[in-house]
Amino acid sequence: MSDWLVGLAIAVGCLIASWGLLAILARRLPPGVLRDLAAFIPDCVTTIRRLRKDPRIPRRAKIAILIAGLWVASPIDLIPEFLPVIGPLDDIVIVALALRYAGRQVPRDILLAAWPGETKLLERLLGPAHAPETDPPPFTSTPP
């Protein structure tokens, strides 16, 4: 039994050490797309925490945000985290879908205020801002 506990402690220690190494390496990345992607999940977690507490957020959007937060925190994944590059892909997709859904329910300025990272990344994720609906100009015909 003690061998099993020692093995588990070593595995947990290796996991925590690898997370620390990844965090250090992510901070050393040059500015650009790779650095933005490395900071995506931590920025999403911060945004989820901030939006969850905001009273202006509709209940449906809070539920979607909560599900995304639980998905990221869950040890059960579609793609195991220890696989390099593609490991966090399912987390990124689920969080991106939840933020897009919330982006349709929540005013864009609230989402941008809650996002701690580069706003260009969130704006790209949310898509173009929708202009308020206006009536088209009336059709006028001009005589030939």
Rosetta silent file (secondary structure, phi, psi, omega in degrees, C-alpha in Angstrom):
SEQUENCE: MSDWLVGLAIAVGCLIASWGLLAILARRLPPGVLRDLAAFIPDCVTTIRRLRKDPRIPRRAKIAILIAGLWVASPIDLIPEFLPVIGPLDDIVIVALALRYAGRQVPRDILLAAWPGETKLLERLLGPAHAPETDPPPFTSTPP
SCORE:     score description
SCORE:     0.000 S_00000001
   1 L     0.000  -39.927 -178.703    0.000    0.000    0.000 S_00000001
   2 H   -67.666  -31.464  176.249    2.804    2.445    0.797 S_00000001
   3 H   -63.613  -37.902  178.701    4.380    1.808   -2.624 S_00000001
   4 H   -63.991  -43.730  178.884    1.104    2.848   -4.227 S_00000001
   5 H   -66.130  -38.470  177.809    1.011    6.098   -2.222 S_00000001
   6 H   -64.327  -43.447  177.508    4.642    6.856   -3.080 S_00000001
   7 H   -61.940  -41.913  177.723    3.879    6.301   -6.765 S_00000001
   8 H   -64.504  -42.200  178.951    0.831    8.565   -6.554 S_00000001
   9 H   -64.344  -38.913  177.909    2.846   11.273   -4.782 S_00000001
  10 H   -65.614  -42.749  179.684    5.548   11.078   -7.451 S_00000001
  11 H   -62.864  -43.671  178.573    2.934   11.312  -10.226 S_00000001
  12 H   -65.685  -41.257  177.162    1.273   14.345   -8.624 S_00000001
  13 H   -61.704  -41.461  177.712    4.667   15.968   -8.076 S_00000001
  14 H   -65.454  -39.113  178.594    5.606   15.419  -11.741 S_00000001
  15 H   -63.606  -46.223  179.853    2.274   16.869  -12.860 S_00000001
  16 H   -66.083  -40.253  177.921    2.701   19.992  -10.731 S_00000001
  17 H   -63.977  -39.255  178.945    6.329   20.379  -11.867 S_00000001
  18 H   -68.056  -37.076  175.770    5.276   20.107  -15.521 S_00000001
  19 H   -62.728  -43.358  178.253    2.580   22.760  -15.006 S_00000001
  20 H   -62.486  -43.107  177.942    5.167   25.041  -13.427 S_00000001
  21 H   -62.679  -43.079  177.867    7.592   24.456  -16.287 S_00000001
  22 H   -62.879  -38.905  178.473    4.858   25.182  -18.838 S_00000001
  23 H   -64.829  -42.355  178.770    3.931   28.401  -17.013 S_00000001
  24 H   -64.598  -44.313  179.389    7.564   29.546  -17.005 S_00000001
  25 H   -66.308  -36.017  179.082    7.991   28.705  -20.686 S_00000001
  26 H   -65.494  -35.115  178.412    4.717   30.436  -21.590 S_00000001
  27 H   -69.574  -23.006 -178.271    5.919   33.662  -19.955 S_00000001
  28 L   -89.939   -2.974  178.982    9.078   33.553  -22.062 S_00000001
  29 L   -66.819  144.746  176.035    7.208   33.351  -25.368 S_00000001
  30 L   -70.598  154.709  178.889    7.589   36.389  -27.630 S_00000001
  31 L   -57.760  140.230 -179.886    4.482   38.525  -28.091 S_00000001
  32 L   150.679 -162.642 -174.761    2.200   37.103  -30.752 S_00000001
  33 H   -65.018  -42.377 -179.163   -0.279   34.346  -31.425 S_00000001
  34 H   -62.686  -40.453  178.506    1.537   31.644  -29.455 S_00000001
  35 H   -66.710  -40.078  177.415    1.691   33.804  -26.350 S_00000001
  36 H   -62.340  -41.476  179.286   -1.999   34.686  -26.707 S_00000001
  37 H   -68.125  -35.763  178.091   -2.913   31.003  -27.009 S_00000001
  38 H   -66.023  -30.587 -179.196   -0.787   30.101  -23.981 S_00000001
  39 L   -92.738   -0.558 -173.427   -2.657   32.710  -21.938 S_00000001
  40 H   -62.338  -52.294 -177.230   -6.090   31.800  -23.340 S_00000001
  41 H   -64.112  -46.444  176.629   -7.225   29.295  -20.682 S_00000001
  42 H   -60.753  -37.685  177.239   -6.039   31.400  -17.686 S_00000001
  43 H   -66.025  -37.688  178.080   -7.736   34.451  -19.229 S_00000001
  44 H   -65.299  -42.096  179.231  -10.911   32.427  -19.766 S_00000001
  45 H   -62.218  -42.863  177.695  -10.921   31.245  -16.156 S_00000001
  46 H   -63.267  -42.673  179.672  -10.543   34.848  -14.945 S_00000001
  47 H   -64.481  -42.815  179.063  -13.320   35.997  -17.280 S_00000001
  48 H   -60.534  -44.010  179.784  -15.624   33.190  -16.143 S_00000001
  49 H   -62.663  -41.938 -178.885  -15.020   34.107  -12.506 S_00000001
  50 H   -69.849  -41.803 -177.948  -15.738   37.795  -13.166 S_00000001
  51 H   -71.270  -32.027  179.715  -18.856   37.199  -15.271 S_00000001
  52 H   -61.032  -31.546 -177.540  -20.282   34.677  -12.815 S_00000001
  53 H   -91.188   -8.765 -174.842  -20.424   37.407  -10.153 S_00000001
  54 L   -80.499  123.716 -178.214  -21.814   40.155  -12.424 S_00000001
  55 L   -72.755  -13.080 -179.338  -25.536   40.852  -11.787 S_00000001
  56 L   -81.773   -6.388 -176.549  -26.023   42.191  -15.353 S_00000001
  57 L   -86.999  128.849  177.164  -25.451   38.746  -16.869 S_00000001
  58 L   -63.888  155.302 -176.340  -28.591   36.742  -17.767 S_00000001
  59 H   -60.200  -40.901 -179.168  -29.064   33.388  -16.065 S_00000001
  60 H   -62.043  -39.921  178.712  -28.699   31.377  -19.316 S_00000001
  61 H   -68.330  -38.080  177.947  -25.329   32.990  -20.020 S_00000001
  62 H   -63.972  -38.103  179.253  -24.189   32.328  -16.438 S_00000001
  63 H   -65.601  -43.848  177.996  -25.124   28.654  -16.806 S_00000001
  64 H   -62.021  -42.073  179.712  -23.133   28.375  -20.064 S_00000001
  65 H   -66.013  -40.072  178.935  -20.173   30.128  -18.429 S_00000001
  66 H   -65.235  -41.701  178.147  -20.405   27.861  -15.363 S_00000001
  67 H   -62.049  -41.994  178.106  -20.474   24.729  -17.544 S_00000001
  68 H   -62.927  -41.448  178.403  -17.375   25.963  -19.390 S_00000001
  69 H   -63.868  -41.246  177.972  -15.613   26.630  -16.076 S_00000001
  70 H   -67.334  -35.442  178.621  -16.488   23.171  -14.776 S_00000001
  71 H   -62.759  -43.375 -179.775  -15.304   21.615  -18.039 S_00000001
  72 H   -66.413  -39.049 -177.310  -11.901   23.284  -17.701 S_00000001
  73 H   -78.111  -19.631 -175.877  -11.599   22.268  -14.045 S_00000001
  74 L   -69.350  138.716  176.593  -12.777   18.690  -14.646 S_00000001
  75 L   -77.722  -11.889  179.629  -10.120   15.987  -14.758 S_00000001
  76 L   -91.397  122.509 -177.985  -12.223   14.100  -17.344 S_00000001
  77 L  -131.618  156.799  172.363  -11.481   15.285  -20.873 S_00000001
  78 L   -69.922  -38.874  177.845  -12.223   14.152  -24.384 S_00000001
  79 L  -118.197  121.098 -177.552   -8.536   14.592  -25.178 S_00000001
  80 L   -58.665  140.543 -176.265   -6.119   13.848  -22.288 S_00000001
  81 L   -65.270  -25.739 -175.245   -4.216   16.915  -21.087 S_00000001
  82 L   -75.399   -8.998  176.255   -0.837   15.201  -21.108 S_00000001
  83 L   -76.125  125.160 -177.390   -0.820   15.029  -24.921 S_00000001
  84 L   -63.904  146.853  175.805    1.306   17.909  -26.165 S_00000001
  85 L    67.817  -55.775 -175.248   -0.359   20.650  -28.220 S_00000001
  86 L   -89.261   -7.536 -178.400   -3.744   18.930  -28.666 S_00000001
  87 L   -56.613  -51.701 -179.554   -4.298   18.133  -24.966 S_00000001
  88 L   -82.928    7.157 -175.025   -5.987   21.425  -24.036 S_00000001
  89 H   -62.281  -41.676  179.857   -7.817   21.616  -27.378 S_00000001
  90 H   -65.317  -36.246  176.458  -11.144   20.341  -26.034 S_00000001
  91 H   -62.878  -44.550 -178.448  -10.995   22.879  -23.195 S_00000001
  92 H   -63.086  -42.838 -178.728  -10.328   25.707  -25.637 S_00000001
  93 H   -65.537  -46.049 -179.301  -13.197   24.672  -27.916 S_00000001
  94 H   -63.076  -45.398  179.871  -15.731   24.327  -25.079 S_00000001
  95 H   -65.264  -40.527  179.101  -14.735   27.649  -23.505 S_00000001
  96 H   -62.552  -43.344  178.343  -14.766   29.381  -26.888 S_00000001
  97 H   -64.102  -41.206  179.069  -18.275   28.089  -27.631 S_00000001
  98 H   -65.800  -41.033  178.719  -19.518   29.149  -24.196 S_00000001
  99 H   -68.184  -34.972  176.118  -18.003   32.629  -24.576 S_00000001
 100 H   -65.069  -41.656  177.765  -19.535   32.987  -28.049 S_00000001
 101 H   -63.135  -46.770  178.723  -22.932   32.031  -26.599 S_00000001
 102 H   -63.579  -33.179  179.095  -22.478   34.469  -23.719 S_00000001
 103 H   -63.497  -26.884  175.723  -21.321   37.073  -26.233 S_00000001
 104 H   -81.879  -19.871 -177.624  -24.742   36.931  -27.863 S_00000001
 105 H   -97.505  -24.807 -171.735  -26.480   37.291  -24.488 S_00000001
 106 L  -115.490  140.393  175.388  -24.232   39.874  -22.823 S_00000001
 107 L   -57.476  140.685 -175.774  -23.286   43.339  -24.066 S_00000001
 108 H   -58.176  -36.732 -178.111  -19.840   43.310  -25.638 S_00000001
 109 H   -65.261  -31.185  176.940  -18.482   46.040  -23.358 S_00000001
 110 H   -68.812  -42.956  177.758  -19.183   43.875  -20.290 S_00000001
 111 H   -63.045  -43.755 -179.512  -17.312   40.940  -21.834 S_00000001
 112 H   -65.768  -34.224  178.107  -14.386   43.126  -22.835 S_00000001
 113 H   -69.345  -31.048 -178.852  -14.231   44.624  -19.331 S_00000001
 114 H   -82.355  -18.976 -176.880  -14.121   41.124  -17.793 S_00000001
 115 L   -79.722  119.689 -178.204  -11.403   39.860  -20.193 S_00000001
 116 L   -83.605  -15.524 -174.126   -7.911   40.302  -18.648 S_00000001
 117 L   -92.706 -158.824  179.459   -5.943   39.466  -21.781 S_00000001
 118 L   -67.331  123.284 -175.537   -5.477   40.981  -25.202 S_00000001
 119 H   -68.380  -25.301  179.135   -8.854   42.312  -26.369 S_00000001
 120 H   -61.673  -36.202 -179.941   -8.090   41.525  -30.025 S_00000001
 121 H   -66.197  -44.061  179.239   -8.188   37.802  -29.215 S_00000001
 122 H   -67.736  -40.299  178.742  -11.608   38.029  -27.561 S_00000001
 123 H   -64.098  -36.456  177.026  -12.985   40.228  -30.338 S_00000001
 124 H   -66.961  -39.248  178.818  -11.788   37.701  -32.900 S_00000001
 125 H   -65.605  -42.141 -177.120  -13.448   34.903  -30.918 S_00000001
 126 H   -76.009  -22.417 -177.800  -16.747   36.768  -30.601 S_00000001
 127 L    89.121 -177.888 -177.166  -16.846   37.821  -34.236 S_00000001
 128 L   -66.606  145.652  177.328  -17.859   41.192  -35.622 S_00000001
 129 L   -69.956  137.616  179.157  -19.963   43.451  -33.436 S_00000001
 130 L   -86.056  127.721  176.485  -23.542   43.627  -34.594 S_00000001
 131 L   -73.838  151.496  178.300  -24.785   47.101  -35.337 S_00000001
 132 L   -61.236  144.932 -179.635  -28.199   47.954  -33.930 S_00000001
 133 L   -64.050  128.686  175.585  -31.011   47.056  -36.266 S_00000001
 134 L  -127.621  155.106  178.046  -32.092   50.013  -38.337 S_00000001
 135 L   -73.370  140.053  177.596  -34.752   50.297  -40.965 S_00000001
 136 L   -70.009  154.656  179.568  -33.406   50.264  -44.491 S_00000001
 137 L   -63.462  145.348 -177.893  -33.869   53.465  -46.424 S_00000001
 138 L   -65.492  148.765  179.977  -37.150   53.561  -48.289 S_00000001
 139 L   -75.751  124.299  176.539  -37.025   52.602  -51.933 S_00000001
 140 L  -122.831  133.733  178.490  -37.319   55.625  -54.124 S_00000001
 141 L  -101.173  140.473  177.579  -37.496   55.432  -57.800 S_00000001
 142 L  -106.982  135.265 -179.734  -36.138   58.136  -59.957 S_00000001
 143 L   -67.627  145.950 -178.580  -37.768   58.760  -63.252 S_00000001
 144 L   -70.474    0.000    0.000  -35.569   58.013  -66.274 S_00000001
